[in-house]
Amino acid sequence: MRFFEQFRMRKSVFNRLCNDLVLNYGLKSTRGVSGEEMVATFLYMLGQGASYRMLEERFQHSGETIFRQFHHVLSCVKKLAKNIIRPIDPSFGDTPKYIMDNDRYWPYFKDCIGAIDGTHIAIHVHQDEQVNPTFKGFLGPYRHTRYHIPQFRLAPNFRSNNEKFNYCHSSLRTVIERTFGVCKARWKILQNMPLRAKFETHRDIIVAFFTLHNFIRMMDSDDISILQKFEDIVSLQANEDDDTTVRNGSTNSEINEWEEPIQEDVQAMEEIRDNIRDQLSDQIN
């Protein structure tokens, strides 16, 4: 258990990760530093939120050496990401069973292929690169209306049809909120990102988190129950941001470049949302 506590995965999963990175993604040992030690240093920094100075003392290498090791492993994990962060069915031909088997969602959200949840990770994004995800393919909740599930527990009666939609929308996207909660519990650096790092490094670290999350879940079905022994995942989930959207209706598995949303697309998504809301109003009292 001590190995898990330090490196946030079991030793068997760690060994498979190292082998995979060496054999397929370019991880190379250097004179005096093995690939396994590089990965251990990388995971220790992410899992414990350790500074370079702490890593110098823990692994007895210079700050410059640890910096190079960290970015070498990060580069290899980014390559792994291309094969591990992807939809199981790139064509999105089937509706998820989770939606089909729940009358709250079926058939209203039958075209939903994923969810986005806003979360607090302290990184600096230039103002010119900040966007509001209210464009074609993204189905957001009604603003200035109750949204989060705890709000409905306090007063369960719906005050409007917009609230009915928000209630279903919120309960559907909690799957991604749980994932953020698990990642924040596992990787302490998410709660205190190194502010001096470049935006590109912050971005790559976040990609690495979810790459490792997927890899661990694939290799260790009992992982979450072990993690819960160390961390309060539930409380971290409850503190996630309010800015959430559900992606609806797109079947393109490629990542598209950002385009400024046009009014016609915004209006089209609002009409889809209103249509779902009106169908729900006939079913949920």
C-alpha positions in Angstrom: 0.0 0.0 0.0 2.9 2.4 0.6 3.9 2.1 -3.1 0.3 3.1 -4.0 0.3 6.0 -1.6 3.5 7.4 -3.0 3.0 6.8 -6.7 -0.8 6.6 -6.9 -0.9 3.2 -8.6 -0.1 -0.4 -7.8 3.4 -1.7 -8.5 2.1 -4.1 -11.2 0.4 -1.2 -13.1 3.6 0.9 -12.6 5.7 -1.9 -14.2 3.3 -2.2 -17.2 3.3 1.6 -17.7 7.1 1.7 -17.7 7.4 -1.2 -20.1 4.8 0.3 -22.4 6.5 3.7 -22.4 9.9 2.1 -23.2 8.8 -0.3 -25.9 6.3 1.9 -27.7 6.6 5.6 -26.8 10.3 6.4 -26.7 11.2 6.4 -23.0 15.0 6.0 -22.7 17.3 5.6 -19.7 20.2 7.9 -19.4 23.6 7.3 -17.7 22.9 6.7 -14.1 19.1 7.2 -14.3 16.8 4.3 -15.4 13.5 4.8 -17.2 11.7 3.4 -14.1 13.3 6.0 -11.9 12.2 8.7 -14.3 8.6 7.5 -14.3 8.7 7.2 -10.5 9.9 10.8 -10.2 7.2 12.0 -12.6 4.5 10.2 -10.7 5.7 11.3 -7.3 5.6 15.0 -8.5 2.1 14.6 -9.8 0.7 12.5 -7.0 2.3 14.4 -4.1 2.3 17.9 -5.7 6.0 17.9 -5.0 8.3 20.8 -6.0 11.5 20.4 -7.9 13.4 21.1 -4.6 11.5 18.3 -2.9 12.3 16.0 -5.7 16.0 16.8 -5.6 16.1 15.7 -2.0 13.8 12.6 -2.5 15.7 11.3 -5.6 19.1 12.8 -5.1 19.5 14.4 -8.5 20.0 18.0 -9.5 17.1 20.3 -10.3 18.2 20.5 -13.9 18.3 16.7 -14.2 14.9 16.3 -12.7 13.5 19.0 -15.0 14.8 17.1 -18.1 13.5 13.8 -16.8 10.1 15.2 -16.0 9.6 16.7 -19.5 11.0 13.5 -21.2 8.4 11.4 -19.4 5.7 14.0 -20.1 6.6 13.8 -23.8 6.2 10.0 -23.8 2.9 10.1 -21.9 1.6 12.6 -24.5 2.3 10.0 -27.2 0.5 7.4 -25.2 -2.4 9.8 -24.9 -3.1 9.6 -28.7 -3.9 5.9 -28.3 -5.6 5.9 -24.9 -7.8 9.1 -24.9 -10.3 8.3 -27.6 -13.8 7.0 -27.9 -14.4 3.3 -27.9 -16.6 3.7 -30.9 -15.3 6.6 -33.1 -18.4 6.6 -35.2 -20.7 7.0 -32.1 -23.1 4.6 -33.8 -24.6 3.3 -30.5 -26.4 5.2 -27.8 -24.7 4.5 -24.4 -26.5 1.9 -22.3 -26.5 4.4 -19.4 -28.9 6.6 -21.4 -31.0 3.9 -23.0 -31.8 2.2 -19.7 -32.9 5.4 -17.9 -36.3 7.0 -18.6 -35.0 10.3 -17.4 -32.6 10.5 -20.4 -34.2 8.3 -23.1 -35.0 9.3 -25.8 -34.4 13.0 -25.0 -30.5 12.7 -24.8 -30.1 9.9 -27.3 -27.7 12.0 -29.4 -25.4 12.9 -26.5 -21.9 11.6 -27.0 -20.0 13.1 -24.1 -20.0 15.6 -21.3 -17.8 18.6 -20.3 -17.5 19.8 -16.7 -15.8 23.1 -15.7 -13.3 22.5 -12.9 -10.9 24.7 -10.9 -7.3 24.1 -12.0 -5.3 27.2 -11.4 -3.5 27.9 -14.7 -3.1 31.1 -16.7 -4.9 31.3 -20.0 -4.4 34.5 -22.1 -7.7 36.4 -22.4 -7.6 36.1 -26.2 -7.7 32.3 -25.8 -10.6 32.2 -23.4 -13.9 31.1 -24.9 -17.5 30.4 -23.8 -18.5 26.8 -25.0 -22.0 27.9 -26.3 -21.6 26.8 -30.0 -22.7 24.1 -32.4 -22.6 20.7 -30.9 -22.6 21.9 -27.2 -25.8 21.8 -25.2 -25.5 24.0 -22.1 -28.0 24.4 -19.2 -30.4 27.3 -18.8 -28.6 30.1 -17.1 -30.0 31.9 -14.0 -31.9 28.7 -13.1 -31.4 26.1 -10.5 -28.9 23.5 -11.8 -27.0 21.4 -9.3 -28.6 18.3 -7.8 -28.2 19.4 -4.1 -30.3 22.5 -4.9 -33.2 20.3 -5.9 -32.9 18.2 -2.7 -33.5 21.3 -0.7 -36.6 22.1 -2.7 -37.7 19.1 -4.9 -40.6 20.7 -6.7 -39.8 22.1 -10.1 -40.5 25.8 -10.5 -40.4 25.8 -14.3 -39.8 23.6 -17.3 -36.3 25.1 -17.6 -35.6 23.6 -14.2 -36.7 20.2 -15.3 -34.2 20.3 -18.2 -31.4 21.5 -15.9 -32.1 18.7 -13.4 -31.8 16.0 -16.1 -28.8 17.8 -17.7 -27.0 18.0 -14.3 -27.6 14.4 -13.3 -26.4 13.2 -16.8 -23.1 15.1 -16.8 -22.1 14.0 -13.2 -20.1 11.1 -14.8 -17.4 13.5 -15.8 -17.6 15.3 -12.5 -16.8 12.0 -10.7 -13.8 11.6 -13.0 -12.5 15.0 -12.1 -13.0 14.2 -8.4 -11.0 11.0 -8.8 -8.2 12.8 -10.6 -8.0 15.6 -8.1 -7.8 13.0 -5.3 -5.1 11.0 -7.0 -2.9 13.8 -8.4 -2.3 16.5 -5.8 -0.6 18.8 -8.3 -4.0 19.5 -9.8 -4.9 21.4 -6.6 -1.7 23.5 -6.7 -0.3 23.7 -10.3 3.2 25.2 -10.6 2.3 28.8 -11.7 5.7 29.5 -13.2 5.2 26.8 -15.8 4.2 27.7 -19.3 0.6 27.3 -20.4 1.7 24.5 -22.8 3.2 22.6 -19.9 0.0 23.0 -17.8 -2.0 21.7 -20.8 0.3 18.7 -21.3 0.2 17.9 -17.6 -3.6 17.8 -17.7 -3.5 15.5 -20.7 -1.1 13.3 -18.8 -3.6 13.0 -15.9 -6.3 11.6 -18.0 -4.0 9.4 -20.0 -2.8 7.9 -16.7 -6.4 7.7 -15.4 -7.5 5.7 -18.5 -4.4 3.5 -18.3 -4.9 2.7 -14.6 -8.6 1.9 -15.1 -7.7 -0.5 -18.0 -5.1 -2.3 -15.9 -6.7 -2.3 -12.5 -10.4 -2.8 -12.0 -10.1 -2.4 -8.3 -8.2 0.9 -8.4 -11.0 3.2 -7.3 -11.8 1.2 -4.1 -8.1 1.4 -3.2 -7.9 5.1 -3.8 -10.9 5.7 -1.6 -9.0 4.4 1.3 -6.6 7.3 1.1 -8.7 10.2 -0.2 -12.1 11.8 0.3 -13.2 11.7 -3.3 -16.8 12.7 -2.6 -15.9 16.1 -1.1 -13.7 16.9 -4.0 -16.5 16.1 -6.5 -18.8 18.4 -4.6 -16.5 21.4 -5.1 -16.4 21.3 -8.9 -17.2 24.4 -10.9 -20.7 25.3 -12.1 -19.8 25.8 -15.8 -21.0 22.6 -17.4 -22.2 21.5 -20.8 -23.3 18.3 -22.6 -22.0 17.7 -26.1 -24.9 16.6 -28.3 -25.2 15.4 -31.8 -21.6 15.6 -33.3 -20.2 12.4 -34.8 -16.8 13.7 -35.8 -14.1 11.9 -33.8 -11.3 14.4 -34.9 -10.4 17.4 -32.8 -11.4 20.5 -34.7 -9.7 23.8 -34.6 -11.6 26.6 -32.7 -14.0 28.7 -34.7 -15.9 31.7 -33.4 -19.5 30.6 -33.0 -22.0 32.2 -35.3 -25.4 33.3 -34.2 -27.2 30.7 -36.4 -25.4 27.9 -34.6 -26.1 29.3 -31.2 -29.8 29.6 -32.1 -29.9 26.1 -33.5 -28.5 24.6 -30.2 -31.0 26.7 -28.2 -33.8 25.3 -30.3 -32.6 21.8 -29.6 -32.5 22.5 -25.9 -36.0 24.0 -26.0 -37.3 21.0 -27.8 -35.8 18.6 -25.3 -37.2 20.7 -22.5 -40.7 20.6 -23.9 -40.6 16.8 -24.3 -39.3 16.4 -20.7 -42.1 18.7 -19.4 -44.7 16.1 -20.5 -42.9 13.3 -18.7 -41.5 14.7 -15.4 -43.7 16.3 -12.8 
